[in-house]
Amino acid sequence: MSEDFFVAPPFKPSEALLTLKRQLRDAGLAERGAEFELKGRAVIELAAGDTTIEAHLVKRPGHVPEWDAYVLKTSADVRKFVDEVRKRLKRWTEDEP
């Protein structure tokens, strides 16, 4: 009996980074080099390595932000990160006076 398993394509950080940046711009963030800003404040920092993307996302925009670190190793990790960014953006914009 032959067992066929789905094998995901290899993760290519450089290609995934381009897609991720496009999704972040579409979400309303301004790109400034390796950072993405919301209303002039850095909220995301990205760096692509050989096998992963390192991402830092602020817990809440501010003058001295606290950062959460993420290591994106698969396309699923990238999708989860984008979902988290969208949740935080929604929360940040709802909290505005």
C-alpha positions as CSV (number, residue, x, y, z in Angstrom):
1,M,0.0,0.0,0.0
2,S,1.3,3.4,-1.0
3,E,1.1,6.2,1.5
4,D,1.0,9.6,0.0
5,F,1.7,12.5,2.3
6,F,1.4,16.2,1.5
7,V,4.8,17.8,1.8
8,A,4.7,21.6,2.2
9,P,7.0,23.5,-0.1
10,P,10.2,24.7,1.6
11,F,9.9,28.1,3.4
12,K,11.8,30.8,1.6
13,P,12.2,33.8,3.9
14,S,13.1,36.3,1.2
15,E,9.9,35.6,-0.7
16,A,7.8,35.4,2.4
17,L,9.2,38.8,3.5
18,L,8.0,40.4,0.3
19,T,4.5,39.0,0.8
20,L,4.5,39.9,4.5
21,K,5.5,43.5,3.7
22,R,2.7,43.8,1.1
23,Q,0.1,42.5,3.7
24,L,1.3,45.0,6.3
25,R,1.1,47.9,3.8
26,D,-2.4,46.7,2.9
27,A,-3.3,46.8,6.6
28,G,-2.6,50.5,6.7
29,L,1.0,50.6,8.0
30,A,3.7,52.8,6.5
31,E,6.9,51.1,5.5
32,R,10.2,52.8,6.6
33,G,13.0,50.5,5.7
34,A,12.8,47.4,7.9
35,E,10.2,49.1,10.1
36,F,6.5,49.6,9.8
37,E,4.8,52.6,11.4
38,L,1.4,53.6,12.6
39,K,0.9,57.4,12.8
40,G,4.7,58.0,12.8
41,R,5.5,55.4,15.6
42,A,7.3,52.2,14.8
43,V,5.1,49.2,15.6
44,I,6.9,46.4,13.7
45,E,10.5,45.6,12.9
46,L,11.4,42.8,10.4
47,A,14.6,41.0,9.5
48,A,15.0,38.0,7.2
49,G,17.6,35.4,7.9
50,D,18.6,32.4,5.9
51,T,15.8,30.2,7.2
52,T,13.5,32.4,9.2
53,I,12.1,35.9,9.5
54,E,12.6,37.7,12.8
55,A,9.7,40.0,13.7
56,H,9.2,42.4,16.6
57,L,5.7,43.7,17.3
58,V,4.9,46.4,19.9
59,K,2.4,45.5,22.6
60,R,1.1,49.1,22.4
61,P,2.4,52.1,20.5
62,G,4.1,54.6,22.6
63,H,7.2,56.7,23.2
64,V,9.0,53.7,24.8
65,P,7.3,50.6,23.4
66,E,7.6,47.1,24.7
67,W,8.3,44.6,22.0
68,D,7.1,41.0,21.5
69,A,9.5,38.9,19.5
70,Y,8.4,36.4,16.9
71,V,10.4,33.9,14.8
72,L,8.5,33.0,11.6
73,K,9.7,29.6,10.3
74,T,6.8,28.6,8.0
75,S,4.1,30.2,5.9
76,A,1.6,29.3,8.7
77,D,3.7,31.4,11.2
78,V,3.5,34.3,8.8
79,R,-0.3,34.0,8.5
80,K,-0.6,33.9,12.3
81,F,1.7,36.9,12.7
82,V,-0.4,38.9,10.2
83,D,-3.6,37.9,12.1
84,E,-2.0,39.1,15.3
85,V,-1.0,42.4,13.7
86,R,-4.6,42.9,12.5
87,K,-6.0,42.2,15.9
88,R,-3.7,44.7,17.5
89,L,-4.3,47.4,14.9
90,K,-8.0,47.0,15.5
91,R,-7.6,47.3,19.2
92,W,-5.2,50.3,18.9
93,T,-7.6,52.2,16.6
94,E,-10.6,51.5,18.8
95,D,-8.8,52.8,21.9
96,E,-8.1,56.1,20.2
97,P,-10.0,59.1,21.7
